[in-house]
Amino acid sequence: MEAELPLVVVVMEVVMFSNSLEEKRSSVAIVAS
C-alpha cells in the first residue's frame, strides 16, 4: 500500500498539470478569437 502511494501522487499531479494546460489553452483561444 505504501509503495503505491507515490504513484497515486504522481498521477494526481499529472492530472492537475494537464488540467492547467487545458485551462491555459482555452484562455489563449478566447483571447485569440
PDB file as gemmi writes it, atoms N, CA and C in Angstrom:
CRYST1    1.000    1.000    1.000  90.00  90.00  90.00 P 1                      
ATOM      1  N   MET A   1       0.843  -1.203   0.000  1.00  0.00           N  
ATOM      2  CA  MET A   1       0.000   0.000   0.000  1.00  0.00           C  
ATOM      3  C   MET A   1       0.882   1.258   0.000  1.00  0.00           C  
ATOM      4  N   GLU A   2       1.887   1.259   0.870  1.00  0.00           N  
ATOM      5  CA  GLU A   2       2.757   2.434   0.938  1.00  0.00           C  
ATOM      6  C   GLU A   2       3.553   2.613  -0.355  1.00  0.00           C  
ATOM      7  N   ALA A   3       3.859   1.501  -1.016  1.00  0.00           N  
ATOM      8  CA  ALA A   3       4.636   1.581  -2.255  1.00  0.00           C  
ATOM      9  C   ALA A   3       3.807   2.198  -3.376  1.00  0.00           C  
ATOM     10  N   GLU A   4       2.484   2.076  -3.292  1.00  0.00           N  
ATOM     11  CA  GLU A   4       1.621   2.612  -4.344  1.00  0.00           C  
ATOM     12  C   GLU A   4       1.329   4.101  -4.145  1.00  0.00           C  
ATOM     13  N   LEU A   5       1.571   4.607  -2.953  1.00  0.00           N  
ATOM     14  CA  LEU A   5       1.233   5.995  -2.656  1.00  0.00           C  
ATOM     15  C   LEU A   5       1.944   6.977  -3.590  1.00  0.00           C  
ATOM     16  N   PRO A   6       3.260   6.867  -3.789  1.00  0.00           N  
ATOM     17  CA  PRO A   6       3.933   7.813  -4.698  1.00  0.00           C  
ATOM     18  C   PRO A   6       3.327   7.799  -6.098  1.00  0.00           C  
ATOM     19  N   LEU A   7       2.917   6.622  -6.554  1.00  0.00           N  
ATOM     20  CA  LEU A   7       2.312   6.524  -7.886  1.00  0.00           C  
ATOM     21  C   LEU A   7       1.013   7.320  -7.935  1.00  0.00           C  
ATOM     22  N   VAL A   8       0.214   7.217  -6.884  1.00  0.00           N  
ATOM     23  CA  VAL A   8      -1.049   7.963  -6.829  1.00  0.00           C  
ATOM     24  C   VAL A   8      -0.762   9.462  -6.842  1.00  0.00           C  
ATOM     25  N   VAL A   9       0.255   9.879  -6.101  1.00  0.00           N  
ATOM     26  CA  VAL A   9       0.612  11.302  -6.050  1.00  0.00           C  
ATOM     27  C   VAL A   9       1.047  11.783  -7.428  1.00  0.00           C  
ATOM     28  N   VAL A  10       1.846  10.975  -8.116  1.00  0.00           N  
ATOM     29  CA  VAL A  10       2.322  11.352  -9.454  1.00  0.00           C  
ATOM     30  C   VAL A  10       1.150  11.468 -10.417  1.00  0.00           C  
ATOM     31  N   VAL A  11       0.238  10.501 -10.352  1.00  0.00           N  
ATOM     32  CA  VAL A  11      -0.928  10.533 -11.244  1.00  0.00           C  
ATOM     33  C   VAL A  11      -1.762  11.780 -10.974  1.00  0.00           C  
ATOM     34  N   MET A  12      -1.962  12.101  -9.707  1.00  0.00           N  
ATOM     35  CA  MET A  12      -2.757  13.288  -9.366  1.00  0.00           C  
ATOM     36  C   MET A  12      -2.080  14.552  -9.886  1.00  0.00           C  
ATOM     37  N   GLU A  13      -0.747  14.611  -9.750  1.00  0.00           N  
ATOM     38  CA  GLU A  13      -0.029  15.798 -10.222  1.00  0.00           C  
ATOM     39  C   GLU A  13      -0.123  15.920 -11.736  1.00  0.00           C  
ATOM     40  N   VAL A  14      -0.045  14.792 -12.431  1.00  0.00           N  
ATOM     41  CA  VAL A  14      -0.148  14.813 -13.896  1.00  0.00           C  
ATOM     42  C   VAL A  14      -1.536  15.286 -14.314  1.00  0.00           C  
ATOM     43  N   VAL A  15      -2.563  14.819 -13.612  1.00  0.00           N  
ATOM     44  CA  VAL A  15      -3.934  15.236 -13.929  1.00  0.00           C  
ATOM     45  C   VAL A  15      -4.091  16.732 -13.701  1.00  0.00           C  
ATOM     46  N   MET A  16      -3.569  17.225 -12.578  1.00  0.00           N  
ATOM     47  CA  MET A  16      -3.668  18.653 -12.288  1.00  0.00           C  
ATOM     48  C   MET A  16      -2.903  19.451 -13.346  1.00  0.00           C  
ATOM     49  N   PHE A  17      -1.731  18.932 -13.746  1.00  0.00           N  
ATOM     50  CA  PHE A  17      -0.903  19.620 -14.733  1.00  0.00           C  
ATOM     51  C   PHE A  17      -1.623  19.708 -16.074  1.00  0.00           C  
ATOM     52  N   SER A  18      -2.225  18.603 -16.504  1.00  0.00           N  
ATOM     53  CA  SER A  18      -2.935  18.593 -17.791  1.00  0.00           C  
ATOM     54  C   SER A  18      -4.164  19.497 -17.720  1.00  0.00           C  
ATOM     55  N   ASN A  19      -4.812  19.531 -16.561  1.00  0.00           N  
ATOM     56  CA  ASN A  19      -5.983  20.405 -16.406  1.00  0.00           C  
ATOM     57  C   ASN A  19      -5.567  21.866 -16.529  1.00  0.00           C  
ATOM     58  N   SER A  20      -4.445  22.242 -15.926  1.00  0.00           N  
ATOM     59  CA  SER A  20      -3.984  23.625 -16.003  1.00  0.00           C  
ATOM     60  C   SER A  20      -3.580  23.961 -17.437  1.00  0.00           C  
ATOM     61  N   LEU A  21      -3.005  22.978 -18.148  1.00  0.00           N  
ATOM     62  CA  LEU A  21      -2.638  23.216 -19.551  1.00  0.00           C  
ATOM     63  C   LEU A  21      -3.887  23.465 -20.380  1.00  0.00           C  
ATOM     64  N   GLU A  22      -4.936  22.696 -20.136  1.00  0.00           N  
ATOM     65  CA  GLU A  22      -6.174  22.875 -20.896  1.00  0.00           C  
ATOM     66  C   GLU A  22      -6.791  24.239 -20.597  1.00  0.00           C  
ATOM     67  N   GLU A  23      -6.706  24.679 -19.340  1.00  0.00           N  
ATOM     68  CA  GLU A  23      -7.252  25.988 -18.990  1.00  0.00           C  
ATOM     69  C   GLU A  23      -6.473  27.087 -19.707  1.00  0.00           C  
ATOM     70  N   LYS A  24      -5.146  26.944 -19.772  1.00  0.00           N  
ATOM     71  CA  LYS A  24      -4.337  27.947 -20.466  1.00  0.00           C  
ATOM     72  C   LYS A  24      -4.681  27.970 -21.948  1.00  0.00           C  
ATOM     73  N   ARG A  25      -4.876  26.774 -22.532  1.00  0.00           N  
ATOM     74  CA  ARG A  25      -5.199  26.685 -23.957  1.00  0.00           C  
ATOM     75  C   ARG A  25      -6.537  27.363 -24.233  1.00  0.00           C  
ATOM     76  N   SER A  26      -7.528  27.103 -23.395  1.00  0.00           N  
ATOM     77  CA  SER A  26      -8.856  27.672 -23.629  1.00  0.00           C  
ATOM     78  C   SER A  26      -8.816  29.190 -23.444  1.00  0.00           C  
ATOM     79  N   SER A  27      -8.046  29.668 -22.454  1.00  0.00           N  
ATOM     80  CA  SER A  27      -7.958  31.110 -22.240  1.00  0.00           C  
ATOM     81  C   SER A  27      -7.235  31.767 -23.414  1.00  0.00           C  
ATOM     82  N   VAL A  28      -6.208  31.095 -23.941  1.00  0.00           N  
ATOM     83  CA  VAL A  28      -5.490  31.626 -25.112  1.00  0.00           C  
ATOM     84  C   VAL A  28      -6.418  31.653 -26.320  1.00  0.00           C  
ATOM     85  N   ALA A  29      -7.228  30.612 -26.478  1.00  0.00           N  
ATOM     86  CA  ALA A  29      -8.162  30.547 -27.603  1.00  0.00           C  
ATOM     87  C   ALA A  29      -9.185  31.676 -27.493  1.00  0.00           C  
ATOM     88  N   ILE A  30      -9.627  31.974 -26.273  1.00  0.00           N  
ATOM     89  CA  ILE A  30     -10.604  33.055 -26.073  1.00  0.00           C  
ATOM     90  C   ILE A  30      -9.959  34.395 -26.436  1.00  0.00           C  
ATOM     91  N   VAL A  31      -8.709  34.575 -26.030  1.00  0.00           N  
ATOM     92  CA  VAL A  31      -8.009  35.830 -26.329  1.00  0.00           C  
ATOM     93  C   VAL A  31      -7.774  35.957 -27.833  1.00  0.00           C  
ATOM     94  N   ALA A  32      -7.450  34.841 -28.490  1.00  0.00           N  
ATOM     95  CA  ALA A  32      -7.142  34.873 -29.926  1.00  0.00           C  
ATOM     96  C   ALA A  32      -8.392  35.165 -30.752  1.00  0.00           C  
ATOM     97  N   SER A  33      -9.537  34.720 -30.270  1.00  0.00           N  
ATOM     98  CA  SER A  33     -10.767  34.895 -31.043  1.00  0.00           C  
ATOM     99  C   SER A  33     -11.486  36.175 -30.631  1.00  0.00           C  
TER     100      SER A  33                                                      
END                                                                             
